[in-house]
């Protein structure tokens, strides 16, 4: 009998979208470049023995405040995959921007996994500067502080094996403690880049996203992503609308859920 971990399936659940000027998508984009669509996802990593949710999206209220087109609450959307949000016990948070750490109270049993650098920065002395605070909802940060005091925040440093076949890796760049997930699947080692690479074009053409903490670490993060993935086709960016075009939806009634591995 093989001791190899069971391969995981990975699903992308699209829950919101918007059109953005190119300069909000790529650092140094030309004024004549057309707007780009930005899709918002949460991710499910699952096999017969475990389920992990990667990121938790934002609420309808935040969508309204920030002018995003909201399709549905992403945590309630988990039910379309047969996942009860009340039973989810593992949630990885790629970083603490508003579109990745909202809705955490809707996962009452979950333990949230976050990099130490990320938590330290957004509860630290520089977080109030507009360059950083504009990407944060303060209530989301407070919810994670509450989770910490409840014993439901697992703070890691650097690389960690979450489960056999799922490892987390600190890359920084976009934020102080951004992390990515490497997942063993039937088609090989897939990297969920989250916001370490918003678009395929970002990593394939080295076009950094303009919201960033450290440009050098962002570039180094691209190298890490490529090193950990079995091929460029095994990299899944965090916001690219091509994700729902390149991968099949699971059912005709749920075109907003696609299986990427």
N, C-alpha and C positions, 0 to 999 in steps of 0.2 A: 504494500500500500504506500502510495506517495505521501511524503510529508509536506509537499508544496501547498501553499495556501490556496483555497478556492478562488478562482478568478471572480472579479467583481463586474457588475454592470454599472454604467454611469448614465444618468438621465439629466438633461437640462430642462428646467421648468422656467419658461419665459413668463414674467408677470407684469412688465411695464416696458415702455419704449418712449423715445423722443427723437426729434431732429435737432442736430446741433451744428453750429458753424464749424468749419474745418479747424479753425484755430483753437477750438475747445477740445479737439480730438488729437491733434498732432502738434508738437512743439515746432514753431517756425513755419506753420502752414501758410501758403500764399493766400492773399486776399481774393484771388480768383478761383480758388478751389471750391467745389460744390459742398453743400452741407452733407453731413453723414448721419445715418440713423444709428442710434445707440440703443441696444436692447439690454434689458436687465433680467438676470437669471438667479435662481438658486439651483443647487446641484444635489443630486442624490447618488450616493455610492452604496451599492447593495449587493449581497449574495444571500445564500440560503441561511447563513448564520449571523449576519450582522448588517446593520444599516447605519450610514453616516450621512448627515445633512451638512453641506458646505454652504455657509452664509444663510442669512435669514431675511434679506430684502428690506423693504420699507413699507409703511402703512399707507392707506388711502389718504389720510390727512396730510402726511408729508408729501405725497404725490401732488396733491392739490396746491400746497404751499410752494412747491418747487417747479410746478408746471410740467409734470410728467404725465404721460398718458398711461393710466392704470388699468390693467386688465382684470386683476383679481388679487386677493391677498395670497402671497406665495405659500404661507404656512398652511392655510386652508387648502391650497392647491395640492399639497402632498396627498390628500385623500384620494385624488385621481389615480395614484399609484398604489392605493391600498394601505397607505401609511397613516396611522392615527397620530396626530401631533402630540397628543397627551402621552403617548408611549415612546416617543423619540428620546433616546438617552445619550446620544453622541452628536454634538454639533461643532464643527470646525468653523472658526471665524477667520477669514483671510486677512482682514484688517478692520479698522473701526470707522470707516466712512459710513455715512447715513444709509447708503443703499446696500449695506452688507450686514448691519447689526441691529436693524429694527426688528420689531415683532418678537423679541426674545421672551416676553411674558407669555406668549402663546405656546411656549414649549416648556411646560412646568416641571418636567422630570429631567430635562436635558442637562448634561454637563457641557460647558462651553470651553473650547480649547483655543487659546490665544497666545501669541508670542509675548514674552516679558517686555521687550522693547516697545511694543505697541501700547500696552497698558501703561507703562511708565511715561511714555510721551504724552498721551492724551489725558493723563491725570497730573501732568507736570507743569512747569512754569511757562513753557512756550506755547501751550495749546490755545491760549486765548487770542493769539495774533490772527488776524483775519485770514491770512494765507492758509492757515490750518483749520481754524474754527468754522469757516464757511462750509466745509465738507462734513461737519459733525452735527448731530442732533444731541444736545446735552442730555436729554432724557435717556437716550440710548446708552450713554456712558454711565449714567447713574444706575441703569438697570444692570449693567455688568458689575458695577461696584457692589450692588445688592447681591448679585449671584455669587460674588467672591465671599461675602460675609455669610452666605448660606452654604458655603462649601461646594458650590457648583461651577466654579471657574478653575479650570486646569491651565496654569500658566507654564509654558515651556520655553526653553532657550535653545534656539538653533534647530537642529534636526532631531526628529523623534519618530519612532514607529508607533503609529496609533493602533494599528491592528496588523496582523500578518498580511502583507500585500498592500498596505496603505502607509506611506511615510509622509511626514510634513517637513518642509524645508524653509528656513528663513532666507528671504532675499532682500528685504528692504526696498529702497528706491522710491516707489510710489508713496509709501508711508514709512515711518521709522521701522516698523516691525511687520511688514507685509510677508505673508507666507503662501506657499503653493503646496499642492498635494500631488504626489506620485502614486499611481494606482495600477496594480496588476490586473489586467483584463484578458479576455480570450484573444484579443488581437495584439497584446503586448503591453508595454509600460506606457501608460497615458499620463500626461501632466495636465492637471487643471490649473491654469495659470492665474485665474482670478484677475486682479487688476495689476499683476506684474506684467501683463500684456493684455490690454483691452481689445485690440484688433489683431487679426492675422498680419496686417500690413505693418503694425508696430514692431513685431518681432522679425518678420521676414525682410523688411526694408530698413530696419533700425530707425524707426520714426517714433521717438518717445512721446508719451502722453504728457501734456503740459502741467497737469496737477501732480506735483512730485515733491518729495522730501530730499532726495539725494540723486542727482543725475548720474553720477559715476556708478552708484550701486544699482540704478535702474538698468544701465547697460550690462553690468556684471550679472544681473538677474536674467537677462536674455541668454547669456552663456550658460547659466545654471539650468534654465528651462530646457535648452537644446541638449545639454549633456544628459539630463535625466530622462528625457523622452526617447523612445526607440527610433523615432524619425520626426521630421517636421509635421507629418500627418498625424502624429500622436500628441500634438500640442493643441489644447483647447483654450482659446482666449476668453476673457471674461465678459465681453460686451458686444462682440461682433454679431450683427444680424445674419452673417453667413452661416452661423452655427445651425440655425433652424432651416437653412436651405441645403446644407451639405449632408445633414443627417435625417433619418426618417422619423416621422412622428409615430408614436406608439399606436394611436387609433385616429380614425377620421374625426371623431368628436372632440379630440384633444390635440389640435395641431400645435399648441403651445408647449407640448412635451415631446422632446426628441431624445432618442437613445444615441449617445455618442460613442459608446463602447459596450 
